[in-house]
Amino acid sequence: MKKGIIFIISAILLLGTLAGCSGEESAQAEKTKDGKVVVDFWTFWGSETRRPIIEKIIEDFNQSQDEVFVKHTYLPWGDIWTKNLASVAAGNPADVIINDINSVAQRAENEQVEDLSNYMDDSFKDQFYPHLWETVMYEDKPYAVPFNTDTRLLFYNKDAFKEAGLDPENPPATWAELEEYAEKLDIKDGSRYERVGFYPLWGSIGAASWMTSADGGKGFIKDGELYINTPEKKEALEWLLGWKERLGEKNVQSFEAEFGSEQSNPFIAGKVAMWIDVGTFYTQIRDYGKDMNFGVAPIPAYEEGSGNWSDGGGFVAEVPKGAKHPEEAMKFIEYLTGPEAQKYWAMENYDNVANIEAAEAAVEELQGDDKYVYEAAVKNLEQTQLFPVPVEYPDYQSRINPHIDNVLLGKTTPEKALKEAEKDVEKLKRK
């Protein structure tokens, strides 16, 4: 009996010793040999283009100070979000992660991200575009820092404009002009199109963007009120159906079937004369366009003076809830979103960065077409809106999108679809 008790006590002491050793090893693993705190930084930037850029920023930060060492962990798009939530739930998250800009409030409400207000003063936010800073706020506190964003521009083929008798320095400014120009740019062989002037659902734009434009820049939800079933959004859907009717369903499908890789993009290939896309689309034109003569302009307004509205998205740097080194993580975030790193990211990627000083510095230093497009994208931020998911209407877009899809497929009318969509979102509201 005594031997049994002694054995049990010995086992407990051994386990305690092992646990202590494990804890010490874990603590030691969180520091480098020269005493720097290791900050684990998760991103989805693993491409040949972006990975070297982010790792150069990390290297520069690591060499710039002697307190923090940032370790980059690459996780594929999609996997990174599920692994982040799982690691937060398990209590062993990353120290910094790149995450979606439009869902920060959702993560804050669900206690999946740290409040950063203790690590910055009131002036910190002044570095960033105000519409981006608004996305990181929840109950008057910041839960992330904006990293980058995007905006949509009208790219147009200047040589095609000349062929059609249009002024290549005078792109369409309104929906009416867009229709007029598109018809002049069309090239038909019987009922088949060799070149389509424009189609509003090709490129990096969807029906919701046109609906917002028609409604004076108003999204589906504003200040807690629903603006789904409005006359202007109904008109926008009818306008989109008119384009499909004019071109013909078969012609639209035929062109879409040929859409493929960057090299065979229909705008770059000369099969579509005007195309809406994010500013970084320029890099495809540069790399595959063989000195293409193109122009960029804001998205045409619903009518003169109603605004050249664009949707935007982007990413933030945040500290997951339960991160072991939030203070050190914030030091890296300050560098990552500061003027030096942001300018480097902008000039290498042509991304719209969140830091105002960095964006303006990039515009000054870039040359030629690089400067022309980037300057247009930076200016376009003035009319670019982000639509963060309201906490009272989580996942509202999944309730609206099927109804819009059914309109475009001819399965229902705009009037019926918007009425049903608004009802579905109303049911979703959290009390």
C-alpha positions as CSV (number, residue, x, y, z in Angstrom):
1,M,0.0,0.0,0.0
2,K,2.8,2.4,1.0
3,K,4.7,1.6,-2.2
4,G,1.5,2.3,-4.2
5,I,1.1,5.7,-2.5
6,I,4.8,6.5,-3.0
7,F,4.5,5.6,-6.7
8,I,1.5,7.8,-7.2
9,I,3.2,10.8,-5.4
10,S,6.3,10.2,-7.5
11,A,4.3,10.2,-10.7
12,I,2.5,13.4,-9.8
13,L,5.8,15.1,-9.0
14,L,7.3,13.8,-12.3
15,L,4.3,15.1,-14.3
16,G,4.6,18.5,-12.5
17,T,8.3,18.7,-13.3
18,L,7.6,17.8,-17.0
19,A,4.8,20.3,-17.1
20,G,7.1,22.9,-15.7
21,C,9.8,22.0,-18.2
22,S,7.3,22.2,-21.0
23,G,6.2,25.6,-19.8
24,E,9.8,26.8,-19.6
25,E,10.5,25.5,-23.1
26,S,7.3,27.1,-24.4
27,A,8.4,30.4,-22.8
28,Q,11.9,30.1,-24.3
29,A,10.4,29.2,-27.7
30,E,8.6,32.6,-27.7
31,K,11.9,34.4,-27.6
32,T,14.9,34.3,-29.9
33,K,18.4,33.5,-28.7
34,D,19.1,37.2,-28.4
35,G,16.0,37.8,-26.3
36,K,13.6,39.2,-28.9
37,V,9.9,38.3,-28.4
38,V,8.6,36.2,-31.3
39,V,5.4,37.5,-32.9
40,D,3.6,35.0,-35.1
41,F,2.1,36.8,-38.2
42,W,-0.4,35.0,-40.3
43,T,-1.2,36.0,-43.9
44,F,-2.6,34.4,-47.1
45,W,0.1,36.1,-49.3
46,G,1.9,33.1,-50.7
47,S,2.1,34.0,-54.4
48,E,5.4,34.6,-56.2
49,T,4.4,38.3,-56.4
50,R,3.2,39.1,-52.9
51,R,5.1,36.8,-50.6
52,P,8.6,38.3,-51.3
53,I,7.1,41.8,-50.7
54,I,5.5,41.1,-47.3
55,E,8.6,39.1,-46.2
56,K,10.8,42.1,-47.2
57,I,8.7,44.3,-45.0
58,I,9.0,41.8,-42.1
59,E,12.8,41.6,-42.6
60,D,13.1,45.4,-42.5
61,F,11.0,45.6,-39.3
62,N,13.1,42.8,-37.6
63,Q,16.3,44.7,-38.5
64,S,14.9,48.1,-37.4
65,Q,14.7,47.3,-33.7
66,D,15.9,44.8,-31.1
67,E,12.8,43.9,-29.1
68,V,10.5,42.0,-31.5
69,F,11.1,39.2,-34.1
70,V,8.2,38.7,-36.5
71,K,7.8,35.2,-37.9
72,H,5.7,34.9,-41.1
73,T,3.2,32.0,-41.3
74,Y,1.5,31.5,-44.7
75,L,-1.9,29.9,-44.8
76,P,-4.0,29.5,-48.0
77,W,-7.0,31.7,-48.6
78,G,-10.0,30.3,-46.8
79,D,-8.0,28.0,-44.5
80,I,-6.6,31.0,-42.7
81,W,-10.1,32.1,-41.5
82,T,-11.1,28.7,-40.2
83,K,-7.8,28.1,-38.5
84,N,-7.9,31.6,-36.9
85,L,-11.3,30.9,-35.3
86,A,-10.2,27.5,-34.2
87,S,-7.0,28.8,-32.6
88,V,-8.9,31.6,-30.8
89,A,-11.3,29.0,-29.4
90,A,-8.3,26.8,-28.3
91,G,-6.5,29.7,-26.7
92,N,-3.4,29.6,-28.9
93,P,-4.0,32.1,-31.7
94,A,-1.5,34.0,-33.9
95,D,-0.2,37.4,-32.6
96,V,-1.2,39.3,-35.7
97,I,-3.4,38.3,-38.6
98,I,-4.5,39.9,-41.9
99,N,-8.3,39.7,-42.0
100,D,-11.3,41.1,-43.9
101,I,-12.0,44.8,-43.5
102,N,-15.8,44.6,-43.7
103,S,-16.3,42.2,-40.9
104,V,-14.2,43.6,-38.1
105,A,-17.3,44.6,-36.0
106,Q,-18.6,41.0,-36.3
107,R,-15.4,39.6,-34.8
108,A,-15.3,42.3,-32.1
109,E,-18.9,41.5,-31.1
110,N,-18.0,37.7,-31.0
111,E,-14.9,38.4,-28.9
112,Q,-12.6,37.0,-31.5
113,V,-10.3,40.0,-31.7
114,E,-8.5,42.3,-29.2
115,D,-9.4,45.9,-28.4
116,L,-6.4,47.9,-29.5
117,S,-7.4,51.2,-27.9
118,N,-4.8,50.7,-25.1
119,Y,-2.0,50.6,-27.6
120,M,-2.6,53.8,-29.5
121,D,-3.4,57.5,-28.9
122,D,-6.2,59.5,-30.4
123,S,-4.0,60.9,-33.2
124,F,-3.0,57.4,-34.5
125,K,-6.1,57.2,-36.7
126,D,-5.2,60.4,-38.6
127,Q,-2.7,58.5,-40.7
128,F,-5.6,56.6,-42.5
129,Y,-8.4,57.4,-44.9
130,P,-11.4,58.1,-42.7
131,H,-13.8,55.7,-44.5
132,L,-11.3,52.9,-43.8
133,W,-10.9,53.8,-40.1
134,E,-14.6,53.7,-39.6
135,T,-14.6,50.0,-40.5
136,V,-12.4,49.0,-37.6
137,M,-14.5,50.7,-34.9
138,Y,-16.9,48.8,-32.7
139,E,-18.6,50.6,-29.8
140,D,-16.2,53.5,-30.2
141,K,-13.1,51.4,-29.9
142,P,-10.7,50.2,-32.6
143,Y,-10.3,46.4,-33.1
144,A,-7.9,46.5,-36.1
145,V,-5.8,48.8,-38.2
146,P,-6.6,49.3,-41.9
147,F,-3.9,47.8,-44.2
148,N,-5.2,48.1,-47.8
149,T,-8.3,48.7,-49.8
150,D,-9.4,48.8,-53.5
151,T,-11.6,50.8,-55.8
152,R,-13.2,50.2,-59.2
153,L,-12.4,52.1,-62.3
154,L,-13.6,52.1,-65.9
155,F,-10.8,50.9,-68.2
156,Y,-11.4,51.7,-71.9
157,N,-9.6,51.0,-75.1
158,K,-8.5,54.3,-76.7
159,D,-7.8,52.8,-80.1
160,A,-11.3,51.3,-80.2
161,F,-12.7,54.7,-79.3
162,K,-10.8,56.3,-82.3
163,E,-12.1,53.6,-84.6
164,A,-15.7,54.2,-83.5
165,G,-15.4,58.0,-83.9
166,L,-15.3,58.7,-80.1
167,D,-12.9,61.1,-78.4
168,P,-10.4,58.9,-76.5
169,E,-9.9,61.6,-74.0
170,N,-13.6,61.9,-73.2
171,P,-14.8,58.6,-71.7
172,P,-18.5,58.2,-70.7
173,A,-19.6,60.1,-67.6
174,T,-23.2,58.9,-67.1
175,W,-25.2,55.7,-67.7
176,A,-26.8,57.3,-70.7
177,E,-23.4,58.0,-72.3
178,L,-22.2,54.5,-71.3
179,E,-25.1,53.0,-73.4
180,E,-24.4,55.4,-76.3
181,Y,-20.7,54.7,-76.4
182,A,-21.2,50.9,-76.0
183,E,-23.5,50.7,-79.1
184,K,-20.9,52.7,-81.1
185,L,-18.1,50.3,-80.0
186,D,-20.0,47.1,-80.7
187,I,-18.8,45.2,-83.8
188,K,-21.3,42.7,-85.2
189,D,-21.2,40.0,-87.8
190,G,-24.8,39.3,-88.4
191,S,-26.3,38.4,-85.0
192,R,-22.9,37.5,-83.6
193,Y,-20.6,40.0,-81.8
194,E,-17.0,40.2,-82.7
195,R,-16.5,43.0,-80.1
196,V,-18.8,44.1,-77.3
197,G,-18.7,47.7,-76.4
198,F,-19.6,47.1,-72.7
199,Y,-21.5,44.8,-70.5
200,P,-22.2,46.0,-66.9
201,L,-21.8,42.6,-65.2
202,W,-18.4,41.8,-66.6
203,G,-15.2,42.6,-64.7
204,S,-15.0,43.3,-61.0
205,I,-18.5,44.6,-60.5
206,G,-21.9,43.2,-59.7
207,A,-25.5,44.2,-59.7
208,A,-25.4,45.6,-56.1
209,S,-22.9,48.2,-57.2
210,W,-25.1,49.5,-60.0
211,M,-28.1,49.5,-57.5
212,T,-26.1,51.6,-55.1
213,S,-25.1,54.0,-57.8
214,A,-28.7,54.5,-58.9
215,D,-29.8,55.1,-55.3
216,G,-27.4,58.0,-54.8
217,G,-24.7,55.9,-53.2
218,K,-27.0,54.3,-50.7
219,G,-26.2,50.6,-49.9
220,F,-28.8,48.1,-48.7
221,I,-28.5,49.1,-45.1
222,K,-27.6,52.6,-43.7
223,D,-27.7,53.6,-40.1
224,G,-29.7,50.5,-39.2
225,E,-32.4,51.2,-41.8
226,L,-33.1,49.0,-44.8
227,Y,-32.9,50.4,-48.4
228,I,-33.3,47.3,-50.4
229,N,-36.8,47.7,-51.9
230,T,-36.4,51.2,-53.3
231,P,-37.6,52.5,-56.7
232,E,-34.0,53.4,-57.7
233,K,-32.7,49.9,-57.0
234,K,-35.6,48.4,-59.0
235,E,-34.8,50.7,-61.9
236,A,-31.1,49.6,-61.8
237,L,-32.1,45.9,-62.1
238,E,-34.4,46.7,-65.0
239,W,-31.5,48.6,-66.6
240,L,-29.2,45.6,-66.2
241,L,-31.8,43.3,-67.8
242,G,-32.0,45.8,-70.7
243,W,-28.3,45.2,-71.5
244,K,-28.8,41.5,-71.6
245,E,-31.8,41.8,-73.8
246,R,-29.9,44.1,-76.2
247,L,-26.9,41.8,-76.5
248,G,-28.9,38.6,-76.4
249,E,-28.5,35.8,-73.8
250,K,-26.6,33.6,-76.2
251,N,-24.1,36.3,-77.0
252,V,-23.5,37.0,-73.3
253,Q,-23.0,33.4,-72.6
254,S,-20.7,32.9,-75.6
255,F,-18.4,35.7,-74.5
256,E,-18.4,34.5,-70.9
257,A,-17.4,31.0,-72.0
258,E,-14.2,32.4,-73.4
259,F,-13.2,34.2,-70.2
260,G,-10.2,32.5,-68.8
261,S,-6.7,33.4,-67.7
262,E,-5.2,36.8,-67.3
263,Q,-3.5,36.4,-70.7
264,S,-6.9,35.9,-72.4
265,N,-8.9,38.6,-70.6
266,P,-11.5,39.9,-73.1
267,F,-10.6,43.5,-72.6
268,I,-6.9,42.9,-73.1
269,A,-7.7,40.7,-76.1
270,G,-9.7,43.5,-77.7
271,K,-13.0,41.7,-77.5
272,V,-14.6,44.1,-75.0
273,A,-13.9,47.9,-75.4
274,M,-14.8,49.0,-71.9
275,W,-14.3,47.1,-68.6
276,I,-14.7,47.8,-64.9
277,D,-12.1,46.5,-62.6
278,V,-10.0,47.2,-59.5
279,G,-6.9,49.4,-60.0
280,T,-4.5,46.5,-59.8
281,F,-6.1,45.1,-63.0
282,Y,-3.6,47.5,-64.6
283,T,-0.8,45.0,-63.9
284,Q,-2.5,42.5,-66.2
285,I,-2.7,45.1,-68.9
286,R,1.0,45.9,-68.4
287,D,2.1,42.3,-68.4
288,Y,-0.1,40.9,-71.2
289,G,-1.4,43.9,-73.1
290,K,1.5,44.4,-75.5
291,D,1.6,48.2,-75.2
292,M,-2.2,48.5,-75.2
293,N,-3.4,52.1,-75.6
294,F,-5.9,52.4,-72.7
295,G,-7.5,55.0,-70.5
296,V,-9.0,55.0,-67.0
297,A,-11.9,56.9,-65.6
298,P,-14.4,56.9,-62.7
299,I,-17.4,54.6,-63.1
300,P,-20.1,56.5,-65.0
301,A,-22.7,58.1,-62.7
302,Y,-26.4,57.2,-62.8
303,E,-27.0,60.8,-64.0
304,E,-24.9,63.9,-64.1
305,G,-24.1,65.0,-60.5
306,S,-25.3,61.9,-58.8
307,G,-21.8,60.6,-58.0
308,N,-19.3,58.2,-59.6
309,W,-19.8,55.7,-56.8
310,S,-17.5,52.6,-56.4
311,D,-17.6,49.8,-53.9
312,G,-14.5,48.9,-52.0
313,G,-13.1,46.1,-49.9
314,G,-9.7,45.4,-48.3
315,F,-7.9,44.0,-45.4
316,V,-6.8,44.9,-41.8
317,A,-4.2,43.9,-39.4
318,E,-5.6,42.7,-36.1
319,V,-4.6,40.9,-32.9
320,P,-6.7,37.8,-32.4
321,K,-8.3,37.4,-28.9
322,G,-6.0,35.7,-26.5
323,A,-2.8,36.5,-28.3
324,K,0.2,36.1,-26.0
325,H,2.0,39.3,-27.1
326,P,-0.5,42.0,-27.9
327,E,1.9,44.9,-27.1
328,E,4.7,43.5,-29.3
329,A,2.1,42.7,-31.9
330,M,0.9,46.3,-32.0
331,K,4.5,47.5,-32.5
332,F,4.7,45.5,-35.6
333,I,1.2,46.6,-36.8
334,E,2.4,50.2,-36.4
335,Y,5.3,49.5,-38.7
336,L,3.2,47.5,-41.1
337,T,0.6,50.3,-41.5
338,G,3.1,53.1,-41.3
339,P,4.3,55.3,-44.2
340,E,7.5,53.3,-45.1
341,A,6.0,49.8,-45.3
342,Q,2.8,51.1,-46.9
343,K,4.6,53.0,-49.6
344,Y,6.7,49.9,-50.4
345,W,3.6,47.8,-50.6
346,A,1.9,50.4,-52.8
347,M,4.8,50.7,-55.3
348,E,5.4,47.0,-55.6
349,N,1.7,45.9,-55.8
350,Y,-0.2,49.0,-57.1
351,D,-2.6,48.3,-54.2
352,N,-4.5,51.2,-52.7
353,V,-2.9,51.4,-49.2
354,A,-4.7,52.7,-46.1
355,N,-2.0,55.1,-45.1
356,I,-2.6,58.5,-46.7
357,E,1.0,59.7,-46.6
358,A,2.2,56.5,-48.2
359,A,-0.4,56.6,-51.0
360,E,0.5,60.2,-51.8
361,A,4.2,59.5,-51.8
362,A,3.7,56.5,-54.2
363,V,1.8,58.8,-56.6
364,E,4.8,61.2,-56.6
365,E,7.4,58.6,-57.2
366,L,5.7,56.4,-59.8
367,Q,6.2,57.1,-63.5
368,G,4.4,56.7,-66.8
369,D,1.3,54.4,-66.9
370,D,2.1,53.2,-63.3
371,K,1.6,56.7,-62.1
372,Y,-1.4,57.4,-64.3
373,V,-3.4,54.5,-63.1
374,Y,-2.3,54.6,-59.4
375,E,-3.1,58.4,-59.2
376,A,-6.6,57.7,-60.7
377,A,-7.2,54.9,-58.1
378,V,-6.1,57.1,-55.2
379,K,-8.3,60.0,-56.3
380,N,-11.2,57.5,-56.8
381,L,-11.1,56.7,-53.1
382,E,-13.0,60.0,-52.6
383,Q,-16.1,58.3,-54.1
384,T,-15.5,54.8,-52.9
385,Q,-17.6,53.3,-50.2
386,L,-17.2,50.2,-48.0
387,F,-20.2,48.5,-46.5
388,P,-19.2,46.8,-43.3
389,V,-21.6,44.0,-42.2
390,P,-23.9,45.5,-39.5
391,V,-23.9,43.4,-36.3
392,E,-27.7,43.6,-36.2
393,Y,-27.9,42.1,-39.7
394,P,-25.2,39.4,-39.9
395,D,-24.7,37.7,-43.3
396,Y,-27.5,39.9,-44.8
397,Q,-25.9,39.6,-48.3
398,S,-26.6,35.9,-48.5
399,R,-30.3,36.8,-48.0
400,I,-30.3,39.4,-50.8
401,N,-28.0,37.8,-53.5
402,P,-30.2,34.8,-54.4
403,H,-33.1,37.2,-55.2
404,I,-30.9,39.3,-57.4
405,D,-29.6,36.2,-59.1
406,N,-33.1,35.1,-59.9
407,V,-33.9,38.4,-61.5
408,L,-30.8,38.2,-63.7
409,L,-31.8,34.6,-64.6
410,G,-35.3,35.7,-65.6
411,K,-37.0,33.7,-62.9
412,T,-38.6,36.7,-61.2
413,T,-39.2,40.4,-61.6
414,P,-37.1,43.1,-59.9
415,E,-40.2,44.3,-58.0
416,K,-41.0,40.9,-56.5
417,A,-37.4,40.1,-55.8
418,L,-36.6,43.3,-53.9
419,K,-39.8,43.0,-51.9
420,E,-38.9,39.4,-50.8
421,A,-35.3,40.3,-50.2
422,E,-36.3,43.1,-47.8
423,K,-38.6,40.7,-45.9
424,D,-35.9,38.1,-45.6
425,V,-33.4,40.6,-44.2
426,E,-36.0,42.0,-41.8
427,K,-36.4,38.5,-40.3
428,L,-32.6,38.4,-39.8
429,K,-32.5,41.4,-37.5
430,R,-31.1,40.9,-34.1
431,K,-33.1,42.4,-31.3
